Amino acid sequence: MMKLPKIRLSEIGSLPEDAIDTSEIPELDDNFWENAQRIVPENYLQIEHEILEWFKGQEQDYHERINTVLRAYMDAHR
């Protein structure tokens, strides 16, 4: 999936609903929801919003910083 720049996402987010063309998107009928399954990726980690925003404000590569902090914690508790 292609990542859009944040500025583009905010532009899209500010569009009124009637300005968005959804004519090519199929409706999700009852059959879809009866057979839908929630799939959580194996490497899924839920991080509280406040913590994630703090890390994002610290450095450009906040993913690496989070992994560094978690590895230090893991190594200290082995």
Summary of the structure (lengths in Angstrom):
residues: 78
radius of gyration: 19.2
end to end distance: 37.5
largest distance: 55.8
contacts: 96
relative contact order: 0.05
helix: 54%
strand: 0%
